[in-house]
Amino acid sequence: MMTITKEYGKEYVNLKHRINLLRIKPLYPRPLKMNETTVKYIEYVNLLAKELDILYSDERYFDEIEDKVRKLEEIFN
């Protein structure tokens, strides 16, 4: 049971890190202009982070969040 808890925690930390990287993507390597699209993107990523925290506190799976993060990463890479 302890192994499952550790893996769950590692998955949470990994997703949290990936979301934080997505938060700074509009700033590097060159800052994007702050327009409506950029603001909506930042709000969306912040909502993903909040949703991840809620799922973690409820000890639920992160599959949907991981899919959303993966799609955003594909757009920026």
C-alpha positions in Angstrom: 0.0 0.0 0.0 2.9 2.4 0.8 4.3 1.8 -2.8 1.0 2.9 -4.3 0.9 6.0 -2.2 4.5 6.9 -3.2 3.8 6.4 -6.9 0.6 8.5 -6.6 2.6 11.3 -4.9 5.3 11.1 -7.6 2.7 11.3 -10.3 1.2 14.3 -8.7 4.6 16.1 -8.3 5.4 15.2 -12.0 2.1 16.7 -13.3 2.5 19.8 -11.0 5.9 20.4 -12.4 4.7 20.0 -16.0 1.9 22.4 -15.4 4.3 24.9 -13.9 6.4 24.7 -17.0 3.4 25.3 -19.1 2.7 28.5 -17.0 6.0 30.0 -18.1 5.9 28.9 -21.7 4.4 32.2 -22.9 7.3 34.1 -21.2 10.2 32.2 -22.8 12.2 32.3 -25.0 10.6 35.6 -26.0 7.6 37.0 -24.1 4.3 36.9 -25.9 2.2 40.0 -26.0 -0.4 39.9 -23.3 -3.6 39.7 -25.4 -6.9 38.0 -24.7 -5.7 34.6 -26.0 -2.6 34.6 -23.7 -4.7 35.6 -20.7 -7.2 32.8 -21.4 -4.3 30.3 -21.8 -2.8 31.3 -18.4 -6.3 31.1 -16.8 -6.8 27.6 -18.3 -3.4 26.4 -17.0 -4.2 27.8 -13.6 -7.5 25.9 -13.6 -5.7 22.7 -14.5 -3.4 23.2 -11.5 -6.4 23.8 -9.2 -8.2 20.8 -10.6 -5.0 18.7 -10.0 -4.8 19.8 -6.4 -8.5 18.9 -5.8 -8.1 15.5 -7.4 -5.0 14.9 -5.3 -6.7 15.9 -2.0 -9.6 13.6 -2.9 -7.1 10.8 -3.9 -8.6 10.5 -7.4 -6.9 9.7 -10.7 -5.3 12.3 -12.8 -5.9 10.8 -16.2 -8.0 13.6 -17.7 -5.5 16.3 -16.5 -2.6 14.3 -17.8 -4.3 14.2 -21.3 -4.9 17.9 -21.2 -1.3 18.7 -20.2 0.0 16.4 -22.9 -2.0 18.2 -25.5 -0.7 21.6 -24.4 2.8 20.3 -24.4 2.4 19.1 -27.9 1.2 22.6 -29.0 4.3 24.3 -27.5 6.9 21.7 -28.6 
